[in-house]
Amino acid sequence: MTAVLGRHDTAPAGPDVPALLAGCRDTVTPALKAAVARLDTASREQAEYHLGWVELDGSPGRGGGKAVRPALALLSARAAGAPAATGLAGAVAVELVHNFSLLHDDLMDGDTERRHRPTVWARWGAASAILCGDALLALATEVLLEDPSPHAAEAARLIATTTRELVRGQAEDVAFEDRTDVGVDECLSMAAGKTGSLLATSAAIGAVLVGAPSTTVAGLRDYGTAIGLAFQLVDDLLGIWGDPAVTGKPVLSDLRSRKKSLPVTFAVHRGGEAGRELAAWLARSGEQTEQELHAAADLVERGGGREWAAAEARRQMDLAERALTGAGLADGPRAELVALGRHLTTRDF
């Protein structure tokens, strides 16, 4: 399948997103390392490994992810008319919260690898992963409250409410595992909490720190929420049909774990006969053969889940760009945010 948002492929060339992300990562990494250095020895070593800065043998690592959330925080400061660096504390905070959630997610999901490396809980044990994640979460608030901005407390409050919303989404995701009646709207609400909330805050926290008008902050948050949902929809599509070389997960990984992802839930509830067959398959226990997994993926597609998820991702990206239009941003920062959103939600599989 081609890129979900393939309609943008012929759009005029805009900002160089990989270069933009690299520049933001270079800006944030020294401050992030300084924050992590405050942790106790064990948590610091585990965090540095998790973040990709070192390997298990102590040798230098190749770095972690693309640092999308910190980039959004810096760009939101620029979108509010201030230098990007004024959003640095917010950028560090959202990256710390993101990695807190990853450490706990890996444990809850039983994932023994992340980016083709052992996860912290698999290497050091469950208790260490929990404590390391908790330390990163506390550190995020500490970093924000130390910022000289007169709006630092407001930014810290935003991080606190965002974490609560993130936990809500994660709690619902866990609860859904034992339910057979999960609806599409419930799944979208769960994704808005688990994925959209932190992206929304990342896209607004720089603007909060510089004291931007409420309409600008609201527009940036709406943009972040929408790209978060679009990102989750694309991620769910990749969880079934993604290339393992790109996703780092086995083919059909979400079906192997019988995850009630968005395309699966749509097909079950609105996919007619294919949906009923899919629901019966999900209710079975025991290991599934490769042939059965491929048959389940076909049921998702026949039930309309694949087509709906791709269309909904496009709709959410349209909402994101509309939110930026209403936020009163300068053309340059708006173009950067549009390009970054399209980059996140345009992935081939």
FENHUDA-V86649 format. One record per backbone hydrogen bond with DSSP energy under -1.0 kcal/mol. CO is the residue of the C=O (numbers start at 1). NH is the residue of the N-H. Records with the same first field share a line. If there is no record, write none. Layout:
CO=NH, NH
//
This chain:
1=349
3=6
5=8
6=9
8=11
15=17
16=20
17=21
18=22
19=23
20=24
21=25
22=26
23=27
24=28
25=29
28=32
29=33
30=34
31=35
32=36
33=37
35=38
36=39
40=44
41=45
42=46
43=47
44=48
45=49
46=50
47=51
48=53, 54
49=52
52=63
53=61
55=58
59=55
67=71
68=72
69=73
70=74
71=75
72=76
73=77
74=78
75=79
76=80
77=82
78=81
83=86
84=87
85=88
87=91
88=92
89=93
90=94
91=95
92=96
93=97
94=98
95=99
96=100
97=101
98=102
99=103
100=104
101=105
102=106
103=107
104=108
105=109
106=111
112=119
114=117
117=114
119=123
120=124
121=125
125=129
126=130
127=131
128=132
129=133
130=134
131=135
132=136
133=137
134=138
135=139
136=140
137=141
138=142
139=143
140=144
141=145
142=146
144=147
149=152
151=155
152=156
153=157
154=158
155=159
156=160
157=161
158=162
159=163
160=164
161=165
162=166
163=167
164=168
165=169
166=170
167=171
168=172
169=173
170=174
171=175
172=176
174=177
175=178
176=179
183=187
184=188
185=189
186=190
187=191
188=192
189=193
190=194
191=195, 196
192=197
195=199
196=200
197=201
198=202
199=203
201=204, 205
204=208
205=209
206=210
207=212
208=211
213=217
214=218
215=219
216=220
217=221
218=222
219=223
220=224
221=225
222=226
223=227
224=228
225=229
226=230
227=231
228=232
229=233
230=234
231=235
232=236
233=237
234=238
235=239
237=240, 241
238=242
239=254
243=246, 247
244=248
250=253
252=256
253=257
254=259
255=258
259=261
261=265
262=266
263=267
264=268
265=269
266=270
267=271
272=276
273=277
274=278
275=279
276=280
277=281
278=282
279=283
281=284
289=293
290=294
291=295
292=296
293=297
294=298
295=299
296=300
297=301
298=302
299=303
300=305
301=304
304=308
305=309
306=310
307=311
308=312
309=313
310=314
311=315
312=316
313=317
314=318
315=319
316=320
317=321
318=322
319=323
320=324
321=325
322=326
324=327
330=334
331=335
332=336
333=337
334=338
335=339
336=340
337=341
338=342
339=343
340=344
341=345
//
